[in-house]
């Protein structure tokens, strides 16, 4: 009988690496990101869970991103507001890359432990250093601890409050200090402007209702919903598992960029979820979850079009974007800091942009006309759907891009 150690025993053949081309990636995106009409969701919570996180830097993005993915978008604003401010099933908080996102509330602990703790430690240390240097030692750590405890108690009593309202209860929040003394960017700041931001990244406060409509950028603050403290490694594995489920295949570079983690943390999390390597059309290696190696059931979705807002989580989901956003289109669609504006999609690729003109009408332009008449008809229908949804509300993206400025006139 041949021994396992026999030199003539056959060698194990490594499993072939599956190839996932751009067409399949776009088909996966249509279903996972709820962009194909058949894949649209019933609730804002379902949209948020599908995408893991909705960019919240521009408040209007949250509503427009949800509305584009709902089967019935007629009550988008009311349902998102109820989720954020009444039943608190969604929460707006700092997350990856020190950016404000809207998450399902059950993810708050995962986001805080996986990405927030390291950022919060640096933010707290920076605040203590800056107020000490900028006040000539007048504002001490002990003084800040008193002010912080008082402000949080006031916020708890009020439920929600603006910084101005909190300074009525705790006037020391208005104490000034010099930031960047002797530098070209020297400026006078108040304790409140920095403290509330630090408490936000620490997961102790969250954004409450805006002062105006759903497009307002001025928010009240509220005490953050309580959540358990999770081990960092467990939280990172959980977040990466969810994100790969929504956005796989993705490269290490995509994961490092989206999370803001060190590459060593990315690799540990990939190993923890048993991510499977696959080859991509760009010649790089991507990763998918073990149950997502095969093509999605149902194959390619039916042809679809979408008008997505600036900073949409799909458009901003990957660092390596050639498979859905050709490089030649980017100068018109991105601002100088890398923020994407409103985009027009056809079958998983960005093909143009949209805006509202002076009268509030949705106007759009193809930068890639390869979709022909079918694409034009589908985009026209989506533009009409969006116009009906906006119902005269004028939305100006927080980050203006060349094409959006041109179209808006």
RODO-2510 file (C-alpha; in nm, 4 decimals, decimal comma):
residues 409
     n   res          X          Y          Z
     1     x     0,0000     0,0000     0,0000
     2     x     0,1402     0,3360    -0,0956
     3     x     0,2471     0,5477     0,2020
     4     x     0,1317     0,9073     0,2316
     5     x     0,5003     0,9931     0,2530
     6     x     0,5917     0,7973    -0,0596
     7     x     0,7759     1,0081    -0,3162
     8     x     0,5413     0,8687    -0,5803
     9     x     0,2241     0,9801    -0,4003
    10     x     0,0249     1,2414    -0,5978
    11     x     0,0621     1,5995    -0,4741
    12     x    -0,2439     1,7912    -0,3612
    13     x    -0,3619     2,0349    -0,6256
    14     x    -0,4414     2,3781    -0,4847
    15     x    -0,7968     2,4918    -0,5413
    16     x    -0,8312     2,7135    -0,8441
    17     x    -0,8808     3,0803    -0,7658
    18     x    -1,2165     3,1927    -0,8959
    19     x    -1,2216     3,4917    -1,1291
    20     x    -1,4879     3,7588    -1,0794
    21     x    -1,4961     3,9984    -1,3714
    22     x    -1,6324     4,3506    -1,3838
    23     x    -1,9643     4,2427    -1,5335
    24     x    -2,0283     4,0073    -1,2425
    25     x    -1,9192     4,2728    -0,9919
    26     x    -2,1746     4,5108    -1,1394
    27     x    -2,4436     4,2416    -1,1237
    28     x    -2,3618     4,1815    -0,7570
    29     x    -2,3741     4,5540    -0,6894
    30     x    -2,7220     4,5872    -0,8433
    31     x    -2,8636     4,3296    -0,6028
    32     x    -2,6615     4,3903    -0,2864
    33     x    -2,6985     4,7687    -0,3025
    34     x    -3,0712     4,7580    -0,3793
    35     x    -3,0331     4,9456    -0,7084
    36     x    -3,2128     4,7101    -0,9462
    37     x    -3,5890     4,7801    -0,9262
    38     x    -3,6550     4,4186    -0,8278
    39     x    -3,4070     4,4476    -0,5402
    40     x    -3,5450     4,7660    -0,3857
    41     x    -3,6161     4,7598    -0,0137
    42     x    -3,9302     4,8198     0,1906
    43     x    -3,7828     5,0321     0,4726
    44     x    -3,4964     5,2758     0,5408
    45     x    -3,3619     5,0316     0,7993
    46     x    -3,3357     4,7589     0,5334
    47     x    -3,1449     4,9971     0,3052
    48     x    -2,9021     5,0897     0,5826
    49     x    -2,8413     4,7248     0,6742
    50     x    -2,7794     4,6367     0,3100
    51     x    -2,5203     4,9123     0,2695
    52     x    -2,3779     4,8899     0,6262
    53     x    -2,3403     5,2682     0,6447
    54     x    -2,4948     5,5731     0,4782
    55     x    -2,2717     5,8772     0,4391
    56     x    -2,4051     6,1436     0,6742
    57     x    -2,1661     6,4352     0,6155
    58     x    -2,4279     6,5919     0,3896
    59     x    -2,7670     6,5361     0,5602
    60     x    -2,9562     6,5291     0,2310
    61     x    -2,7457     6,2355     0,1103
    62     x    -2,9053     6,0050     0,3677
    63     x    -3,2580     6,0726     0,2443
    64     x    -3,1710     6,0710    -0,1269
    65     x    -2,9673     5,7494    -0,0932
    66     x    -3,2543     5,5771     0,0873
    67     x    -3,5199     5,7095    -0,1511
    68     x    -3,3313     5,5794    -0,4546
    69     x    -3,3472     5,2272    -0,3085
    70     x    -3,7029     5,2038    -0,1758
    71     x    -3,9793     5,0299    -0,3659
    72     x    -4,2148     5,3030    -0,2441
    73     x    -4,0211     5,6243    -0,1858
    74     x    -4,3248     5,8427    -0,1140
    75     x    -4,2731     5,8431     0,2648
    76     x    -3,8941     5,8430     0,2675
    77     x    -3,8485     6,1641     0,4662
    78     x    -4,1056     6,0755     0,7317
    79     x    -3,9773     5,7181     0,7694
    80     x    -3,6099     5,8181     0,7909
    81     x    -3,6898     6,0890     1,0459
    82     x    -3,8888     5,8404     1,2551
    83     x    -3,5993     5,5922     1,2424
    84     x    -3,3431     5,8562     1,3405
    85     x    -3,5323     6,0605     1,5997
    86     x    -3,8261     5,8585     1,7316
    87     x    -3,7620     5,4836     1,7492
    88     x    -3,3830     5,5428     1,7127
    89     x    -3,3388     5,2343     1,4928
    90     x    -3,0888     5,4432     1,2939
    91     x    -2,8181     5,6590     1,4493
    92     x    -2,5973     5,9321     1,3044
    93     x    -2,2466     5,9084     1,4513
    94     x    -1,8759     5,9300     1,3702
    95     x    -1,7336     5,6182     1,2162
    96     x    -1,4742     5,5125     0,9642
    97     x    -1,2113     5,7687     0,8630
    98     x    -1,3484     6,0112     1,1250
    99     x    -1,6519     6,0607     0,8971
   100     x    -2,0156     6,1017     1,0011
   101     x    -2,2350     5,8091     0,8937
   102     x    -2,5865     5,6811     0,9587
   103     x    -2,5873     5,3210     1,0833
   104     x    -2,8439     5,0734     1,2071
   105     x    -2,8342     5,1318     1,5824
   106     x    -2,7398     4,7695     1,6497
   107     x    -2,4101     4,8423     1,4712
   108     x    -2,3119     5,1310     1,7016
   109     x    -2,1066     4,9108     1,9339
   110     x    -1,9286     4,7441     1,6418
   111     x    -1,8408     5,0729     1,4732
   112     x    -1,7297     5,2331     1,7989
   113     x    -1,4983     4,9486     1,8984
   114     x    -1,3642     4,8731     1,5497
   115     x    -1,2872     5,2277     1,4368
   116     x    -1,3893     5,4836     1,6972
   117     x    -1,1700     5,3980     1,9942
   118     x    -0,8366     5,4783     1,8283
   119     x    -0,9705     5,7998     1,6761
   120     x    -1,1292     5,9021     2,0060
   121     x    -0,8066     5,8541     2,2011
   122     x    -0,6200     6,0857     1,9642
   123     x    -0,9015     6,3407     1,9657
   124     x    -0,9141     6,3473     2,3474
   125     x    -0,5361     6,3842     2,3772
   126     x    -0,5378     6,6610     2,1174
   127     x    -0,8113     6,8518     2,2997
   128     x    -0,6322     6,8348     2,6351
   129     x    -0,3068     6,9506     2,4785
   130     x    -0,4674     7,2342     2,2834
   131     x    -0,6695     7,3803     2,5701
   132     x    -0,3687     7,3670     2,8043
   133     x    -0,1372     7,5355     2,5532
   134     x    -0,4014     7,7761     2,4306
   135     x    -0,5067     7,8967     2,7752
   136     x    -0,1604     7,9209     2,9333
   137     x    -0,2554     7,6411     3,1711
   138     x    -0,5756     7,8074     3,2863
   139     x    -0,7953     7,5245     3,1543
   140     x    -0,6802     7,2040     3,3207
   141     x    -0,7862     6,8395     3,2680
   142     x    -0,9720     6,8524     3,6001
   143     x    -1,1559     7,1670     3,4902
   144     x    -1,2527     7,0027     3,1598
   145     x    -1,3802     6,6918     3,3403
   146     x    -1,6144     6,9083     3,5506
   147     x    -1,7445     7,0961     3,2477
   148     x    -1,7918     6,7752     3,0524
   149     x    -1,9898     6,6044     3,3292
   150     x    -2,2079     6,9121     3,3716
   151     x    -2,2747     6,9412     2,9974
   152     x    -2,3691     6,5727     2,9654
   153     x    -2,6049     6,6022     3,2630
   154     x    -2,7705     6,9042     3,1018
   155     x    -2,8065     6,7180     2,7726
   156     x    -2,9635     6,4240     2,9551
   157     x    -3,2195     6,6564     3,1166
   158     x    -3,3051     6,8329     2,7924
   159     x    -3,3168     6,5228     2,5746
   160     x    -3,1786     6,7158     2,2766
   161     x    -3,0087     7,0537     2,2612
   162     x    -2,7964     7,2825     2,0512
   163     x    -2,4577     7,3928     2,1782
   164     x    -2,6059     7,7393     2,2397
   165     x    -2,8734     7,5852     2,4606
   166     x    -2,6152     7,3832     2,6518
   167     x    -2,4078     7,6922     2,7214
   168     x    -2,7049     7,8370     2,9090
   169     x    -2,6854     7,5410     3,1482
   170     x    -2,3051     7,5260     3,1489
   171     x    -2,1552     7,8697     3,0655
   172     x    -1,7998     7,7378     3,0914
   173     x    -1,8507     7,5724     2,7527
   174     x    -1,7988     7,9208     2,6062
   175     x    -1,4463     7,9521     2,7483
   176     x    -1,2033     8,0514     2,4693
   177     x    -0,8559     7,9204     2,3973
   178     x    -0,6036     7,9851     2,1217
   179     x    -0,5624     7,7032     1,8737
   180     x    -0,2300     7,6769     1,6864
   181     x    -0,0623     7,9615     1,8699
   182     x     0,2077     8,1174     1,6516
   183     x     0,1067     7,9161     1,3444
   184     x    -0,0361     8,0467     1,0191
   185     x    -0,3702     7,8863     1,1130
   186     x    -0,3854     8,0382     1,4636
   187     x    -0,7467     8,0936     1,5686
   188     x    -0,9577     8,1340     1,8792
   189     x    -1,1869     7,8430     1,9552
   190     x    -1,4350     7,7736     2,2330
   191     x    -1,4301     7,4629     2,4463
   192     x    -1,7752     7,3630     2,3190
   193     x    -1,6674     7,3485     1,9549
   194     x    -1,4074     7,0845     2,0304
   195     x    -1,5596     6,9043     2,3269
   196     x    -1,8807     6,8032     2,1510
   197     x    -1,6827     6,6632     1,8608
   198     x    -1,4645     6,4596     2,0971
   199     x    -1,7709     6,3271     2,2798
   200     x    -1,9121     6,2337     1,9404
   201     x    -1,6131     6,0226     1,8351
   202     x    -1,6133     5,8667     2,1813
   203     x    -1,9685     5,7481     2,1158
   204     x    -2,1121     5,9399     2,4118
   205     x    -2,3238     6,1859     2,2147
   206     x    -2,4924     6,1619     1,8749
   207     x    -2,6550     6,4051     1,6352
   208     x    -3,0197     6,4751     1,7119
   209     x    -3,2885     6,6491     1,5069
   210     x    -3,1769     6,9262     1,2722
   211     x    -3,2866     7,2809     1,3431
   212     x    -3,4579     7,3063     1,0058
   213     x    -3,5836     7,0641     0,7422
   214     x    -3,4276     6,7337     0,6382
   215     x    -3,1751     6,9253     0,4259
   216     x    -3,0462     7,1329     0,7200
   217     x    -2,6815     7,1037     0,8244
   218     x    -2,7401     7,2411     1,1755
   219     x    -2,8087     6,9679     1,4313
   220     x    -2,8990     6,9345     1,7929
   221     x    -2,7028     6,6927     2,0092
   222     x    -2,8415     6,4012     2,2091
   223     x    -2,6957     6,1475     2,4497
   224     x    -2,5978     5,8449     2,2408
   225     x    -2,7966     5,5234     2,2884
   226     x    -2,6106     5,2886     2,5261
   227     x    -2,4210     5,0015     2,3725
   228     x    -2,1956     4,7241     2,5030
   229     x    -1,8180     4,7521     2,4876
   230     x    -1,6857     4,4922     2,2430
   231     x    -1,3348     4,3521     2,1988
   232     x    -1,1671     4,5431     1,9166
   233     x    -1,0737     4,2325     1,7153
   234     x    -1,4284     4,0942     1,7362
   235     x    -1,5745     4,4277     1,6293
   236     x    -1,3373     4,4584     1,3361
   237     x    -1,4245     4,1069     1,2191
   238     x    -1,7961     4,1833     1,2472
   239     x    -1,7691     4,5106     1,0547
   240     x    -1,5556     4,3588     0,7812
   241     x    -1,7915     4,0605     0,7470
   242     x    -2,0876     4,2931     0,6993
   243     x    -1,9021     4,5156     0,4562
   244     x    -1,7727     4,2291     0,2443
   245     x    -2,1269     4,0951     0,2345
   246     x    -2,2386     4,4241     0,0827
   247     x    -1,9345     4,5192    -0,1235
   248     x    -1,7326     4,2050    -0,1960
   249     x    -1,5249     4,1384    -0,3872
   250     x    -1,2973     4,4105    -0,2547
   251     x    -0,9218     4,4481    -0,2395
   252     x    -0,7058     4,5069     0,0657
   253     x    -0,6630     4,8647    -0,0556
   254     x    -1,0428     4,9084    -0,0677
   255     x    -1,0798     4,7705     0,2841
   256     x    -0,7960     4,9760     0,4292
   257     x    -0,9360     5,2928     0,2706
   258     x    -1,2985     5,2347     0,3718
   259     x    -1,2254     5,1366     0,7305
   260     x    -0,9288     5,3635     0,7935
   261     x    -0,7529     5,0720     0,9669
   262     x    -0,3908     4,9657     0,9473
   263     x    -0,3275     4,6992     0,6845
   264     x    -0,2349     4,4546     0,9610
   265     x    -0,5822     4,4974     1,1134
   266     x    -0,7419     4,4432     0,7728
   267     x    -0,5489     4,1204     0,7225
   268     x    -0,6344     3,9892     1,0688
   269     x    -1,0037     4,0560     1,0080
   270     x    -0,9900     3,8913     0,6638
   271     x    -0,8418     3,5816     0,8247
   272     x    -1,0994     3,5853     1,1062
   273     x    -1,3922     3,5777     0,8606
   274     x    -1,2177     3,3201     0,6381
   275     x    -1,2387     3,5552     0,3406
   276     x    -1,1751     3,3825     0,0077
   277     x    -0,9340     3,5404    -0,2445
   278     x    -1,0554     3,5845    -0,6020
   279     x    -0,8953     3,7378    -0,9075
   280     x    -1,0326     4,0583    -1,0598
   281     x    -1,0224     4,2060    -1,4099
   282     x    -0,7745     4,4742    -1,3035
   283     x    -0,5244     4,1999    -1,2196
   284     x    -0,5545     4,2505    -0,8447
   285     x    -0,6771     4,0138    -0,5756
   286     x    -1,0177     4,0679    -0,4209
   287     x    -1,1878     3,8997    -0,1270
   288     x    -1,5377     3,7622    -0,0754
   289     x    -1,7083     3,5802     0,2078
   290     x    -1,7034     3,1991     0,1867
   291     x    -2,0729     3,1815     0,0963
   292     x    -2,0368     3,4437    -0,1780
   293     x    -1,7764     3,2802    -0,4024
   294     x    -2,0348     3,1670    -0,6553
   295     x    -2,2229     3,4120    -0,8728
   296     x    -2,5412     3,5493    -0,7116
   297     x    -2,8588     3,3563    -0,7744
   298     x    -3,0551     3,4924    -1,0665
   299     x    -2,7482     3,6097    -1,2552
   300     x    -2,7489     3,9622    -1,3928
   301     x    -3,0292     4,1944    -1,2949
   302     x    -3,2549     4,3460    -1,5574
   303     x    -3,1205     4,6680    -1,7124
   304     x    -3,1471     4,9467    -1,4576
   305     x    -3,0760     5,3148    -1,4121
   306     x    -3,0308     5,5197    -1,0971
   307     x    -2,9740     5,8800    -0,9988
   308     x    -2,7661     5,8732    -0,6811
   309     x    -2,6754     6,1710    -0,4607
   310     x    -2,3365     6,3177    -0,3867
   311     x    -2,1392     6,1013    -0,1395
   312     x    -2,3690     5,8060    -0,2057
   313     x    -2,2329     5,4954    -0,0291
   314     x    -2,2197     5,2998    -0,3554
   315     x    -2,0231     5,5653    -0,5418
   316     x    -1,7896     5,6074    -0,2399
   317     x    -1,7722     5,2383    -0,1505
   318     x    -1,4346     5,1428    -0,2993
   319     x    -1,0983     5,3095    -0,3403
   320     x    -1,0328     5,1258    -0,6693
   321     x    -1,3228     5,2449    -0,8867
   322     x    -1,2287     5,1779    -1,2476
   323     x    -1,4774     4,8903    -1,2741
   324     x    -1,7724     5,1244    -1,2225
   325     x    -1,6331     5,4762    -1,2764
   326     x    -1,4009     5,5243    -1,5757
   327     x    -1,1069     5,7547    -1,4939
   328     x    -1,1907     5,9948    -1,7756
   329     x    -1,5254     6,0799    -1,6120
   330     x    -1,3835     6,1704    -1,2705
   331     x    -1,2715     6,5318    -1,3277
   332     x    -1,6339     6,6319    -1,3893
   333     x    -1,7823     6,4255    -1,1063
   334     x    -1,5430     6,4748    -0,8118
   335     x    -1,4378     6,7847    -0,6218
   336     x    -1,0760     6,8624    -0,5401
   337     x    -1,0899     6,6660    -0,2129
   338     x    -1,2170     6,3410    -0,3635
   339     x    -1,5874     6,3857    -0,2829
   340     x    -1,8181     6,2589    -0,5554
   341     x    -2,1188     6,4602    -0,6663
   342     x    -2,4612     6,3430    -0,7909
   343     x    -2,4213     6,0617    -1,0436
   344     x    -2,6208     5,8883    -1,3170
   345     x    -2,5836     5,5090    -1,3337
   346     x    -2,6631     5,2588    -1,6068
   347     x    -2,6276     4,8862    -1,5418
   348     x    -2,3670     4,9213    -1,2686
   349     x    -2,1532     5,1946    -1,4215
   350     x    -2,1458     5,5693    -1,3706
   351     x    -2,2308     5,7286    -1,7041
   352     x    -2,3090     6,0900    -1,6106
   353     x    -2,4298     6,3343    -1,3506
   354     x    -2,7396     6,5224    -1,2442
   355     x    -2,8404     6,8376    -1,0611
   356     x    -3,1385     7,0655    -1,0049
   357     x    -3,1746     7,3804    -1,2082
   358     x    -3,2763     7,7166    -1,0648
   359     x    -3,6415     7,6111    -1,0704
   360     x    -3,5775     7,2851    -0,8887
   361     x    -3,6201     7,0577    -1,1917
   362     x    -3,3908     6,7549    -1,2124
   363     x    -3,1558     6,7867    -1,5103
   364     x    -2,8925     6,5340    -1,6164
   365     x    -2,6223     6,4697    -1,8734
   366     x    -2,4502     6,1615    -2,0084
   367     x    -2,0716     6,1645    -2,0070
   368     x    -2,0800     5,8155    -2,1562
   369     x    -2,3535     5,7540    -2,4147
   370     x    -2,2736     5,3888    -2,4819
   371     x    -2,6072     5,2836    -2,3304
   372     x    -2,7928     5,4360    -2,6236
   373     x    -3,1676     5,4953    -2,6308
   374     x    -3,2466     5,2304    -2,3718
   375     x    -3,0284     5,4068    -2,1159
   376     x    -3,1718     5,7472    -2,2052
   377     x    -3,5296     5,6243    -2,1590
   378     x    -3,4484     5,4588    -1,8258
   379     x    -3,2648     5,7639    -1,6917
   380     x    -3,5494     5,9893    -1,8008
   381     x    -3,7925     5,7739    -1,5992
   382     x    -3,5661     5,7861    -1,2925
   383     x    -3,5288     6,1633    -1,3231
   384     x    -3,9081     6,1967    -1,3295
   385     x    -3,9338     5,9681    -1,0247
   386     x    -3,6784     6,1787    -0,8392
   387     x    -3,8478     6,5048    -0,9361
   388     x    -4,1789     6,3750    -0,8053
   389     x    -4,0102     6,2625    -0,4832
   390     x    -3,8404     6,5996    -0,4271
   391     x    -4,1709     6,7781    -0,4907
   392     x    -4,0094     7,1185    -0,5317
   393     x    -3,7514     7,0878    -0,2509
   394     x    -3,4207     7,2359    -0,3660
   395     x    -3,1138     7,0329    -0,2637
   396     x    -2,7647     7,1764    -0,3096
   397     x    -2,4870     6,9241    -0,2443
   398     x    -2,2517     7,0209     0,0353
   399     x    -1,9554     6,9460    -0,1904
   400     x    -1,9999     7,1036    -0,5327
   401     x    -1,8478     6,9360    -0,8372
   402     x    -1,7820     7,0787    -1,1855
   403     x    -2,0673     6,9010    -1,3639
   404     x    -2,3174     6,9664    -1,0845
   405     x    -2,2332     7,3378    -1,0874
   406     x    -2,2673     7,3541    -1,4649
   407     x    -2,6001     7,1712    -1,4732
   408     x    -2,7475     7,3735    -1,1879
   409     x    -2,6772     7,6925    -1,3819
***
